Amino acid sequence: MRRVLVAVAVLASLGLSALPAHAAVQVKIEDFFFTPSKLAVAEGSAVTWHYDNSGTTHHTSTQDGPLALWNTGFLFPGQTSAPVVLKAAGTYPYHCAVHASMVGIIRVPIRVSPITGTTSTTFTIRLATATQTGIAYDIQKRKGAGAWKAWKTGVTALLVRFTHPAGGGTWRFRSRVHRISNGARSGWSPARKITIS
């Protein structure tokens, strides 16, 4: 924690900033819950946790294990955590390590571009905004209202391409983070749809 504060101070003294101040989405910590407890943000968004002054104990925001992508450390009344940047699509449950009943969830959808096209269109499906050491991605797709099917697993690229020259229809895609070393995974991201005519 001290190293993070020193790094922030150095960047501030140089007039630099890793993220613009307006880029962070803030979750409020109140005794004994997170507000909002369910949050949706875009890939690459920063989230901070701010402990309002109404409490008398300490709390954390700790991403559930075994994935364990972040832990803010103890936050006391009036403190705000360092930003946590959610680089990849997925669903991330978290909790307070001191009070197990305090839980929250952050959903990060994948991005697709374009969202409509023809059988000759190449669609781009972005899984993450930046690489993360030891992380890969799993992707599912489904046609229409059909069942979700594994499409690609263990992808380390930030994006994949999709074409479907065999006819039109609606396709949905979702992805999750996959830690290579221990197989830990996030939940599936909210799905995004493309329409092929």
C-alpha positions as CSV (number, residue, x, y, z in Angstrom):
1,M,0.0,0.0,0.0
2,R,2.8,2.4,0.9
3,R,4.5,1.7,-2.5
4,V,1.3,2.6,-4.3
5,L,1.0,5.9,-2.4
6,V,4.7,6.7,-3.2
7,A,4.1,5.9,-6.9
8,V,1.0,8.1,-7.0
9,A,2.9,11.0,-5.3
10,V,5.7,10.7,-7.8
11,L,3.3,10.7,-10.7
12,A,1.4,13.7,-9.3
13,S,4.7,15.6,-8.8
14,L,5.6,15.1,-12.4
15,G,2.1,16.3,-13.6
16,L,1.3,12.8,-14.9
17,S,-1.6,10.5,-14.1
18,A,-2.2,6.9,-14.9
19,L,-5.9,7.5,-15.2
20,P,-7.9,10.8,-15.5
21,A,-9.7,11.6,-12.3
22,H,-13.1,11.2,-14.0
23,A,-12.3,7.7,-15.2
24,A,-12.8,5.9,-11.9
25,V,-16.2,4.6,-10.9
26,Q,-16.7,4.7,-7.1
27,V,-18.3,2.2,-4.9
28,K,-19.3,3.5,-1.5
29,I,-18.6,1.4,1.6
30,E,-21.1,1.9,4.4
31,D,-21.4,-0.2,7.6
32,F,-22.0,-3.0,6.5
33,F,-22.6,-3.0,2.7
34,F,-21.3,-1.8,-0.7
35,T,-23.3,0.7,-2.7
36,P,-24.0,-0.1,-5.4
37,S,-23.6,-3.8,-4.6
38,K,-24.1,-4.7,-8.3
39,L,-22.1,-2.7,-10.8
40,A,-21.5,-2.8,-14.6
41,V,-18.5,-1.1,-16.1
42,A,-16.7,-1.2,-19.5
43,E,-13.5,-3.0,-20.1
44,G,-10.6,-0.9,-18.9
45,S,-12.6,1.0,-16.3
46,A,-11.1,1.8,-12.9
47,V,-13.1,1.2,-9.8
48,T,-12.4,2.6,-6.3
49,W,-14.0,1.9,-3.0
50,H,-14.7,4.9,-0.7
51,Y,-15.4,4.3,3.0
52,D,-17.8,7.1,4.1
53,N,-17.4,8.6,7.5
54,S,-20.4,6.8,9.1
55,G,-18.5,3.7,10.1
56,T,-16.4,2.8,13.1
57,T,-14.6,-0.4,11.9
58,H,-12.4,-1.2,8.9
59,H,-13.4,-3.0,5.6
60,T,-11.8,-4.3,2.4
61,S,-12.8,-5.0,-1.1
62,T,-11.3,-8.4,-1.9
63,Q,-12.0,-10.3,-5.1
64,D,-13.1,-13.8,-4.5
65,G,-10.6,-16.6,-4.6
66,P,-9.0,-18.6,-6.2
67,L,-8.9,-16.0,-9.0
68,A,-8.2,-13.2,-6.4
69,L,-7.5,-10.3,-8.8
70,W,-7.5,-7.6,-6.2
71,N,-7.5,-6.8,-2.5
72,T,-7.7,-3.1,-1.4
73,G,-6.3,-3.8,2.1
74,F,-7.9,-2.3,5.1
75,L,-9.9,0.9,4.5
76,F,-10.9,3.1,7.4
77,P,-13.6,5.8,7.5
78,G,-12.8,8.6,5.1
79,Q,-10.3,6.5,3.0
80,T,-10.6,5.7,-0.7
81,S,-8.8,2.7,-2.2
82,A,-6.3,2.9,-5.0
83,P,-8.0,2.3,-8.4
84,V,-8.6,-1.3,-9.5
85,V,-8.6,-1.5,-13.3
86,L,-10.8,-4.2,-14.8
87,K,-9.0,-4.9,-18.0
88,A,-11.0,-8.0,-19.2
89,A,-14.6,-9.0,-19.7
90,G,-16.1,-11.2,-17.0
91,T,-18.2,-11.2,-13.8
92,Y,-16.2,-10.6,-10.7
93,P,-17.7,-11.3,-7.2
94,Y,-16.0,-9.6,-4.3
95,H,-16.4,-9.4,-0.5
96,C,-15.1,-7.7,2.6
97,A,-12.4,-9.9,4.1
98,V,-13.4,-8.7,7.6
99,H,-17.2,-9.1,7.2
100,A,-18.1,-12.1,5.0
101,S,-21.7,-10.8,4.7
102,M,-20.6,-7.8,2.8
103,V,-20.6,-8.8,-0.9
104,G,-20.6,-7.1,-4.3
105,I,-20.3,-8.0,-7.9
106,I,-18.9,-6.2,-10.9
107,R,-19.9,-7.2,-14.5
108,V,-17.7,-6.3,-17.4
109,P,-19.2,-7.0,-20.9
110,I,-17.2,-7.9,-23.9
111,R,-17.2,-5.5,-26.8
112,V,-18.3,-6.4,-30.4
113,S,-17.8,-4.3,-33.5
114,P,-19.8,-3.9,-35.7
115,I,-23.0,-5.1,-34.1
116,T,-24.7,-5.7,-37.5
117,G,-23.4,-6.9,-40.8
118,T,-23.7,-9.4,-43.7
119,T,-22.2,-12.8,-44.3
120,S,-19.1,-11.2,-45.6
121,T,-18.6,-9.0,-42.5
122,T,-15.7,-9.7,-40.1
123,F,-16.8,-9.0,-36.6
124,T,-14.2,-8.1,-33.9
125,I,-14.8,-9.4,-30.4
126,R,-12.7,-7.6,-27.8
127,L,-11.9,-9.6,-24.7
128,A,-9.7,-7.2,-22.8
129,T,-8.0,-3.8,-23.1
130,A,-4.6,-4.9,-22.0
131,T,-2.7,-8.1,-21.4
132,Q,-2.4,-9.6,-17.9
133,T,0.4,-11.9,-17.0
134,G,-0.7,-15.5,-16.6
135,I,-4.3,-14.7,-17.8
136,A,-6.1,-16.3,-20.8
137,Y,-9.8,-16.0,-21.9
138,D,-12.5,-18.5,-22.6
139,I,-15.3,-17.6,-25.1
140,Q,-18.7,-19.0,-25.6
141,K,-21.2,-18.3,-28.4
142,R,-24.8,-19.2,-29.1
143,K,-27.0,-18.8,-32.2
144,G,-30.5,-17.3,-31.6
145,A,-32.0,-18.8,-28.4
146,G,-29.9,-21.9,-28.6
147,A,-27.6,-23.3,-25.9
148,W,-24.2,-21.7,-25.1
149,K,-21.3,-23.6,-26.6
150,A,-17.6,-23.3,-26.1
151,W,-16.0,-21.5,-29.0
152,K,-12.5,-20.7,-27.9
153,T,-10.6,-21.5,-24.7
154,G,-7.2,-20.4,-23.4
155,V,-7.0,-17.4,-25.8
156,T,-4.2,-15.0,-24.9
157,A,-5.0,-12.4,-27.6
158,L,-7.0,-9.3,-26.6
159,L,-9.5,-9.8,-29.4
160,V,-10.8,-12.5,-31.8
161,R,-12.5,-12.3,-35.2
162,F,-15.8,-13.9,-36.2
163,T,-17.3,-14.5,-39.7
164,H,-20.3,-16.6,-40.6
165,P,-20.6,-16.9,-44.3
166,A,-23.2,-19.7,-44.1
167,G,-26.3,-17.5,-43.5
168,G,-27.9,-14.8,-41.4
169,G,-29.1,-14.8,-37.8
170,T,-28.4,-13.5,-34.4
171,W,-25.3,-14.6,-32.4
172,R,-24.4,-13.8,-28.8
173,F,-20.9,-14.0,-27.3
174,R,-19.6,-13.9,-23.7
175,S,-16.2,-14.5,-22.2
176,R,-14.4,-15.0,-18.9
177,V,-10.9,-14.6,-17.4
178,H,-9.0,-17.9,-16.9
179,R,-5.8,-17.9,-14.7
180,I,-3.4,-20.3,-16.5
181,S,-1.5,-21.4,-13.4
182,N,-4.4,-22.8,-11.3
183,G,-7.4,-22.8,-13.6
184,A,-9.3,-20.2,-11.6
185,R,-12.0,-18.4,-13.6
186,S,-14.2,-15.4,-13.3
187,G,-17.9,-15.7,-14.0
188,W,-19.1,-15.2,-17.6
189,S,-19.4,-11.6,-18.8
190,P,-22.7,-10.2,-19.9
191,A,-23.4,-11.3,-23.4
192,R,-23.3,-9.1,-26.5
193,K,-25.2,-9.7,-29.7
194,I,-24.4,-9.4,-33.4
195,T,-27.0,-9.6,-36.2
196,I,-26.0,-11.0,-39.6
197,S,-28.4,-10.4,-42.5
